[in-house]
Amino acid sequence: MKKILVVSANKKIIETVKAVCKKYSAYFDATFFSDTDNALSFIDYELPEIKILDFTSPHIDCHRVVSAIDNDPWLHNGGIIAIVKSKKEADEIESLKNPNILIVQTITAFCENFSRLVRILWKNQQLLFNRGMQENLGGREKGQFVCGNDPLDFQLYITFLVSYLYSTNRLNKDERSNLQTALSELLTNALEHGNCGITSEEKNNWLEKGNNILDLIALKNRDPVIRERKIHFSYLIGKSRSKFIIRDDGDGFDWRKRVKSVINANPSVQDMMSGRGIAISAEMTSNMTYNDKGNEVSFEINNLKSSSNTVPGIMQSFNTVEYSDKEVVCLQNEVSNDLYFIVSGTFAVYKDKKLISILSPNDMFIGEMAFLLNDRRTATVISIGEGKLIRIPKNAFLNLIRKYPHYGLFLSKMLAQRLRKQAQNTVALTKELEKYAK
């Protein structure tokens, strides 16, 4: 079950959340606070996946809550839904491009859309896990999403997906921004030009009159044929590359002519405007191709090969140890209960001289078993290539947990996730053995 924290004193917002969460009570549990300190304490102890912050409540310092989350990478799970008074305030918060803020809504828009937001969250719960907690660690992951002609649906979805790729060390900050921009441009093209059939000239004329593009989309959707059209989005995340496919139900377009006009040395202003999304997306991705009809586009990105964890500020005072290839971190049966935070690199784990695991920044820690059990090392750990670890003495980490309880909770959740994965692997292996035995 995922936790939703609601920081608000507004009865309308509170009642909206209660009503929607009642419908999804098996999946989401909402907790409410109208006090800043209590909300921050709850975040430390419970690590809620979704934080709803009401910037309109006068006695709540939502900026302080956002700052606390921004300053601690271990709180970057899930995301923030910000509620503001006006569209102007929404634009101001969105202009900050805070990666922890999923979406900004006015009170009216939030109350109208929250049920839809929760439905999207429910369908994509795997994207709410923090780093070190994803289901298929280091493996291939795939998913798909189908939405109607409403930008809110796919905007929220791509924010979840891109944040997930970033928090699981597939992207760095620049790549995160590039992917979000490319997906936003191509999905917007699929909606406006594909499903709604809005030409570039029609869009430009509409905007020049001071109109909102969302109103033109709504106008087009009065046509029942257009209203029934969908946008289909799918992804495949591999170990070294990830692929994304976007398809609309429209008539397609002559993409060869459009691409040619974009790369022309002297394109017309109209060509530049109409090919903007294609040009930007092609620049930020690789292997971008269209199907013959022109209603489906696919592209790829490279995943990080040498990922690094963001080091929490309170850990930066501890000793950072650099390792070269095949250097020993710890030996099986030696007396030691220090904890190692993985900054970068990969590390091989051997038990009784047999390779049992490979650890990377996604795994966060080395040596947690000896740390928790106050025992000898249960395995030998050796670096694969160059890497960096932060060595944290047990007493020092215990003091951190006393001051920042979520550090202990995070470690517990991560270990529980690993145990569940190990149990699933054991069950799968047992079934395979039984099949061969028969």
N, C-alpha and C positions, 0 to 999 in steps of 0.2 A: 504494500500500500504506500502511495506517495503522499507526502505531507504538503499542505498548502498553508502558508502563513499569511494572514490578512492583518495589515497594520492600518487601521482606520477607525474613525469615530462616526462615520457617516452611516446612518441606519439603512439607507437605500442600498449602499454597497454591501453592507453586512448581510442584509436579507437576501440580496441577489445571490451572493456566494453560498449561503446556507441552502437556498432552494435548489441550486444547481448541484451542489455536492451531495445533497440527499439522493438525487437521481443516480449519482456515481459513487455511492457510499462504499461499495466493495473495492474501489480503486483509489479514492482520494479522501483524505481526512483533513478538514480545515480547522485551524486554531486562530483565535481572534485576540488582538491586543490594540489598545488605544494609547499605550504608553511606550515611548522610545526605548527606555532601558529594559523593560520587560521583553520587548520584541528582540532586542539584541541578545539578551540572555537566552531566549528560546532558540535563536539561530545557532548560538554556540553549543547548546545541548542537543538539539534535534536535527540540525542540518536539513531544513525543509527544502524540497526540490523547487517549489514555486513560492516566490515572495510577491504578494500583492501590496504595493505601497501607495497609499492615498496621500498625494501631495496637497490635497485640498483641505485636509484636517489641520486646523491652525496650531494645535498643541503637540503635533507629532513632527519630529525632525527627520524626515525621510532622507534628506541629503546625508545626514550622519549615518543612517543605515546603509545607504549605497556606498559611502566611503569605507565603512568597515568591511563590506563585502569585497570591494575593489582591492583593498590593501592586503587581503589574505587569499592566496590562490586556492586554498583548501575549501573555501566557501563558494567557489565558482561552479557549483553543480546546479543544474536546472537553470533558473533565470528569474528576472524581475518583470512583473507587469506593473507599469507606472500609470497612475490615474491622476489627471490634471483638470483644471477648470476650463481651459479654452484651447482651441486649435493653435493659437500663438504659443502657449506654454508647451504644448506637445512638440511643436517644431523646434523650440529652443532645446528641449531635452534630447530630441532625436539628432540634432546637429552636433551634440557631444560625441555621438557614435560610441557610447559605452557598450562594450561587448556583453555585459551582464544584463542589460535591459532588452528583453525580448520584444516588447511592444509597448507603445504609449497610447492611452485612450482617454477621452473625456469621460466624465461620469455617465452621461447619456449613452455614449458609444459602448462603454464597458458593460453597462446593464443590459444593453441590447445584444452584445456579442459574447458575453462570458460563457454561455452555454456552448456556443460553437468552439470557443477557445479550449474548453475542457474536453470536448469531444476530440479535438485534434491532439491534445495531450494524451488522452486515453489510448488513442490509436498508435501513438508513437512513444510509448513509455520508455523504450530502450534508449532514446535520445536524452533522457533525463539523468542517466547515470553519470557520475563524475569520473575523472581519470582514475584508472586502476580498478574500475568497477564494471566495465563493459562486459557483455556476455561472451563475446568471441574474441578473447584477447589475442591480438596478433594474427587473427585469421581473416577469412573472407566474410564480409557482411553485406547483405543486400536488403532492399526495401523498396516500396512503391507507395505512391500517394496519388489519389484522384480527387480533383476538386472542381467546383463549378466556376462561374465567371465572376468571382469576387476576389480582388487582390489580397484581402485580409487572410484568406486561407493559405495561399502559397507563401506570403510574406512571413507569416509565423512559422510555417513549416521549414523554410530554408534557413531561418534564424536558428531553429533547433538543430538542424542537421549540421550547419557550418560550425556552430558552437561545440557540438559533439566531436566533430573531426579535430577541432582545435584543442579541446580539453583532453583528447586521447592521443595527442602528439602526432597527428597526421599532417598538421599545418602549422606554420609559424604565423605571426601577426599579419605580415604583409600578404601571405597567401590566403589567410582567412578573409581579409578585406577583398582581395581579388575574386575569390570564389563567390562570395556573397553578391558582389556587383555583377558578375557574369550570370549567375542564376537569376538574379532579379531582372536583368535586362532581357534575357531570353524568355523567361516566364511571362514578363509583361508583353513582349512581342506576341507570344502564343495567345494571350488573352485579347489584346487590342486588335492586332492585325489578323490573327488566325481565327479565333472563335467569333469575335465581334465584327470582323470584316471592315475595320476602320482603316481607311487609306491614310497615308502620310499627309497628303494635302488636306483631307478632311480634319485630321487631328490638329494640324497647324492652324487652320482657319478657326477652329473651335477655341483653341487656346489664345489666339490673338485677340479674340473678343472678350477675354478675361474670364472665360468659363473654366470649370473644373473638369478634368478628364474623367473623374468618377461619375459625373453626371451624364457624360456622353456614353459611358459603358452601361449605365442604368437605362438610358434611353434605348440603346441597341437591344438590351435584354427584354424589352417589351415584346419583341418578336419571339414567339414560342419555339421556333426552330433554333434560334441562337441561344435561347435560355436553356435548352436541353444539352447544349454542347459541354464537353468536359476537357480539362487539361490533365494529361497523364504524365507523371514524373516518376522516374525510377533511378536507383543508384546501385552500384556494385563497388564495394570498398575492398581492394586487394591488399596484399602486403606491400607492394611497391607502387601501385597505381590505382586510381579510382576513376570510375566511368559514370557519367550522368546522361540520361536520355529524357528529352522533353518532347511530347507530342500533343498537338491540339486536334480538334475535330473539324477544323475549317477546311477551306478549299486549297490551301497551300499557296505558294508563290514561286516565281521564277528566281530562285536563290542564286543561280549562276550569273544572271544579269545584275542582280543586286550586289553580289560580292565583287563583280568586275567593276562596277561603278564606284564602289568604296575604295578600291585599291588604285583607281585611276589617278594619275598625277594631278589632274585639274577637274575634280568632280564638281557638279553644280551644287548650289546650296541645298536644293531639294534632295539630291542624292546623299549628301552628307548627313542631312537630318534623318532620312529614312533608313540609312545604313548604320546609324550610330550604334545601336545595340549589337549588331553583328560585328562591327569593327572593334568595339570595346571587348566583347567576349572573346573574339579570336585572339586578341592581343594578350589576354590574361590566362588563356587555357592552351591546350594542345590537341591536335587531331580533331578539330571541329569539323563535322560533316553533316550534310542534310540528306534525307531520302529524296527520291526522284520527284515526288509530289510536292515537297517543300513544306510539309506540315510536321516534320520530325527532325530534331537536331540532336546530335550527340557530341560529347567532348570528354576529354580526359585531363587529369592532373596527376602530377607526381607526388607521392606521399613522402614525408620526411624520412630520410635514411638514417640520419644520426640525430635523433630527437633529444631534446633537453627539457627537464622539468623546470618550471619557475620556482625559484627558491623562496619560501616564505621569509619575510624580513626577520622574524625572530630566530631563524636558523642560521642567518648569515654570520653570526658571531662564532659559530663552531668551526672546527678544523676541517678544511676541504682537502681530501686526499686524491691525488692524481695517480692513475694506474696506466702502465704500458701493457702491451699484449702479453697474455699468459702470466700475469702477475697474480699471486695469491692474495685474496682479501682475508679469508679466514680458513682454518683447517678443521675438519671433522674431529670431534671429541676434545678440542681445546677449550680451556676455561675462559669464557668471554661472554658478556651479555650486552655489549654495546649495540646500538641500532645504527644502521647505515641508510641514509637517504640518498636515493639514486638521482644524481643530477644529470648525467649523460652516460652513454655507452651501453654495452650489453655484457652480461656476466653469466658464466656457465656454473650450474650447481651439480656437484657430484656427491653421491652417497655410496659408500663402499666401492669407490672407483667406477661407478656407473653414472652416466649422465642422466639426470632426472628432470632437469628444467633449464630454461634460459630466461634470465631476468632482464628487463629493460626499464626505462623511465616510467612506463605504464604501470609497472609493479610497485613503484614508489619506494619500497623498503627491501633491505637485505638484513637477515638476522632477527626477524621478529619473534621466532619461536624461542630462541635462547633468551631473548629479552623478556618475553612474557612468562616463561617457565623458570627463569633464573637457573638455567642449566647449561651444560656444555653444548658446543656447536653440534648440530645434527647433520651437517653436511659441509663439504669443502666448496668454496666459491672462488672462481678464477676469472679474471677479466678476459674478454674477447676483443682484441684491439684496445684502443685507448678509451678511458672512461674517467669519470669523476664521481666521488662519493663524499657525503658529509657524515663524518663520524660523530655520533651523539651519545655520550655516556648515559647510562640508564637513569642515574639520579637526576641529570639535567632534563631528560625527556619527561620524567615523572613530574618535575616542577613545571614544565610547560603544560602538561595535562591539567595540573591543578589550576593554572591561570587561564588556560584555553581548553575547556572540556571537549570541544569538538575534535581536537587532535586525537584524543583517546577513542572517541566514537568513530572517527574516520578510520582509524586503524582497525577497530573491531569490525566495522562494516566490510572493509576490504578483505579481512581474513575470512569472514563469513561467506563472502562472495567466492573466494578461492575454494573454500571447503565445499560449497554447493557445486561448483564446477567439477571438482575432483570426484564428488559423489556421482554426478551425472556421467562422467567418463567411466567410472567403475561399473555403473549399471549397463552402459553401452557395451563395455568390454565383456561383461558377464553374458549378455545376450548373444554376442558374437561367438563366445566359447560354447554356449549351449547349442547354438545352431550347428557349429562344426561337429560337436559331440553326437548330435542326432544323425 
